[in-house]
Amino acid sequence: MSYRRDNRASRTALFDNLDGIEEGGLRASSPYSRDIDEQENEKSLNSLQDRVVFLKRLTGDIHEEVQTHNRMLDRMGNGMDSARGIMSGTMDKLKTVFETKSSRRTCKLVIYLVLAFFILYYLFRFLLPAAV
C-alpha cells in the first residue's frame, strides 16, 4: 500500500510545474527576455533530466520486482509439480493395497487401532484430569 502512495506522490512530483508548457502556454521571446528564457529553459531542462533519471530508476526497480516474482512463481510451480508426483505415487500405492481383500482387512485394522488410540488419548487427556 505504501508503495502505491509513494508512486502517486512521485507521479505528482514528476509533473509539477508543467502547466506553462501546455499548448499555447509558451511565450514569444523578445530580445530583452532572451536571457530570462534561456535560464527558464535551463531550469526546465534540468528538471526534465531529473525526471528522466527518476523514471529510469523506477523502471529498473519495476524490472527487478518482476524478475523476482517470476523466479518465485517458477519455484512454486516446481514445488507443485513435485507434490503432484508424490501424491500420484501415494494414490498408486493405495490402489494396490485395496486391490486384495486381505490388504483391505489389514488397512481396516490399522484404521481401527488409530481411532482407538485417539479415543483413549482423549479420555485420558481431557476427561480423567477433570474427574480428579
Secondary structure, DSSP 4 states (H G I P E B T S, - for coil): -HHHHHHHHHHHHHTTT-GGGSTT-PPPP-SSSHHHHHHHHHHHHHHHHHHHHHHHHHHHHHHHHHHHHHHHHHHHHHHHHHHHHHHHHHHHHHHHHHHSHHHHHHHHHHHHHHHHHHHHHHIIIIIHHHH-
